[in-house]
């Protein structure tokens, strides 16, 4: 079965960022961020997606990949 993986962990490691720093910069609650970080989301908020793209200076396609479980 396939699932959509959001590459937060990888992007954060590349830039030496912590969850605390990202959550603070994006003004998002840690519990909400953790759902995305652990791929435990059903839907993604468009405004949050835009914030991620701006923060990581990337395109939407750079944030996601399809993986096998």
C-alpha positions in Angstrom: 0.0 0.0 0.0 1.3 3.4 -0.9 1.2 6.6 1.2 2.2 10.2 0.9 5.4 11.1 2.8 6.1 14.7 3.7 9.8 15.3 3.8 10.0 17.4 6.9 12.5 15.3 8.8 14.9 15.3 5.8 14.6 19.0 5.1 15.1 19.9 8.7 18.2 17.7 9.0 19.7 19.2 5.9 19.3 22.7 7.4 20.1 21.7 11.0 16.7 22.8 12.3 14.7 21.6 15.3 11.0 21.1 15.6 10.8 23.9 18.1 12.5 26.4 15.7 10.3 25.4 12.8 7.1 25.5 14.8 7.9 28.9 16.2 8.8 30.3 12.8 5.7 28.9 11.2 3.4 29.8 14.1 2.1 26.2 14.3 1.3 24.2 17.4 3.8 21.4 18.0 1.0 18.7 18.2 -0.2 19.7 14.7 3.3 19.8 13.3 4.1 16.3 14.7 1.2 14.8 12.8 2.7 16.0 9.6 6.2 15.1 10.7 5.1 11.5 11.4 3.0 11.2 8.3 -0.1 10.9 10.4 -2.2 13.4 8.4 -5.2 12.8 6.2 -5.4 16.2 4.7 -2.9 19.1 4.5 -3.9 22.7 5.1 -3.1 24.9 2.1 -1.9 27.8 4.2 0.4 25.5 6.1 1.7 24.1 2.8 2.4 27.6 1.6 4.3 28.4 4.8 6.4 25.3 4.5 7.3 26.1 0.9 8.3 29.7 1.8 10.2 28.6 4.9 12.2 25.9 3.2 12.4 27.9 -0.1 11.1 25.0 -2.1 8.3 23.9 -4.4 5.3 21.8 -3.3 6.8 18.8 -5.2 10.0 19.0 -3.1 8.0 18.4 0.1 6.3 15.1 -0.9 7.1 11.7 -2.1 5.1 8.5 -2.5 6.3 5.6 -0.5 5.4 1.9 0.0 4.4 0.8 3.4 
